[in-house]
Amino acid sequence: QVQLGESGGGLVQAGGSLRLSCAASGRIFRINAMGWYRQAPGKQRELVVDITSDGSTNYADSVKGRFTISRDNAKNTVYLQMNSLKPEDTAVYYCNTRYTDYQYMYRQIWGQGTLVTVSS
């Protein structure tokens, strides 16, 4: 069974920083991509950023220049450094992992979500 463990959410003032982390564990043959999505109240879940196994990244325009994703392949962990936070960044942030299992099946898993609240 594959699980994702998220941490790092919380309350911060506008202009502040937070760092999220997400670690994948379990029977994973290969991680293909990891990333972060977010869902604000009353809105649809949206991509924040993801990173593929070769290090390619895809950032939402709204976070470019403020957020940085990084990955520790040895630990199957991805980090999201969020700087210059704005009230509109307030949302539940979900880790997403796409991986190949030992039956060579392509699978996707979501974390439980971590709340980020940015006060003005």
C-alpha positions in Angstrom: 0.0 0.0 0.0 1.3 3.4 -0.9 0.8 6.4 1.3 1.6 10.1 1.3 2.6 12.0 4.4 2.2 15.8 4.2 3.4 18.4 6.7 4.1 22.1 6.9 0.8 23.9 6.6 -0.2 26.6 9.0 -1.1 30.3 9.6 1.2 33.0 8.3 0.9 36.7 7.6 0.9 38.1 4.1 4.5 38.3 2.9 5.6 35.4 5.0 6.9 32.0 4.0 6.0 28.4 4.6 7.5 25.1 3.5 5.4 22.0 2.8 6.8 18.5 2.5 5.3 15.3 1.1 6.9 11.9 1.5 5.7 8.8 -0.4 6.1 5.4 1.1 5.1 1.9 0.3 5.5 -0.4 -2.7 6.6 2.0 -5.4 8.6 0.8 -8.3 9.2 4.3 -9.7 7.8 7.7 -9.0 7.0 9.4 -12.3 5.9 12.8 -11.0 5.0 14.6 -7.7 3.3 17.8 -7.2 1.0 20.1 -5.3 -2.5 21.1 -5.9 -4.7 23.5 -3.9 -8.4 24.0 -3.3 -9.7 27.3 -1.9 -13.2 27.4 -0.4 -15.8 27.4 -3.1 -13.3 26.8 -5.8 -12.1 23.9 -7.9 -8.9 22.1 -7.1 -6.0 23.6 -9.2 -2.5 22.7 -10.0 0.1 24.7 -8.1 3.2 23.0 -9.4 4.5 19.6 -10.3 7.9 18.0 -11.0 8.7 15.0 -13.1 11.3 12.3 -12.5 13.7 14.1 -14.8 13.3 17.4 -12.9 11.0 19.2 -15.3 8.6 21.6 -13.5 5.2 23.1 -14.4 4.2 26.1 -12.3 0.8 27.9 -12.2 1.2 31.5 -13.4 -0.1 32.7 -10.0 2.8 31.3 -8.1 5.8 31.7 -10.5 8.6 33.6 -8.9 7.2 33.0 -5.4 7.0 29.2 -5.0 9.7 26.7 -5.6 9.4 22.9 -5.8 12.2 20.6 -5.1 12.6 16.8 -4.8 14.7 14.3 -3.0 14.5 11.2 -5.1 16.3 9.0 -2.6 13.6 9.8 0.0 10.6 10.0 -2.4 9.9 13.4 -1.0 8.9 16.6 -2.5 9.1 20.1 -0.9 7.2 23.3 -1.7 8.9 26.5 -0.5 6.3 29.2 -0.5 7.5 32.8 -0.2 5.8 36.2 -0.4 2.5 34.6 0.5 -0.7 36.4 -0.3 -4.2 36.0 1.2 -5.3 34.5 -2.1 -2.9 31.6 -1.5 -5.1 30.5 1.3 -6.3 26.9 0.5 -6.0 23.3 1.4 -2.8 22.1 -0.3 -2.8 18.5 -1.6 0.2 16.4 -2.5 -0.2 14.3 -5.7 2.0 11.5 -6.8 2.0 9.5 -10.0 4.0 6.3 -9.8 4.5 2.9 -11.3 3.9 -0.1 -9.1 5.6 -3.5 -9.2 3.0 -4.8 -11.6 4.1 -2.0 -13.9 0.7 -0.3 -13.5 0.6 3.5 -13.6 -1.2 4.9 -10.5 -2.0 8.1 -8.8 -2.4 8.9 -5.2 -3.5 12.0 -3.2 -2.4 13.2 0.2 -4.9 14.1 2.9 -4.3 17.8 2.5 -2.7 20.5 4.6 -4.3 23.9 5.3 -2.4 27.0 4.5 -4.0 30.2 5.8 -2.5 33.6 4.9 -3.8 36.6 6.9 -3.8 40.1 5.5 
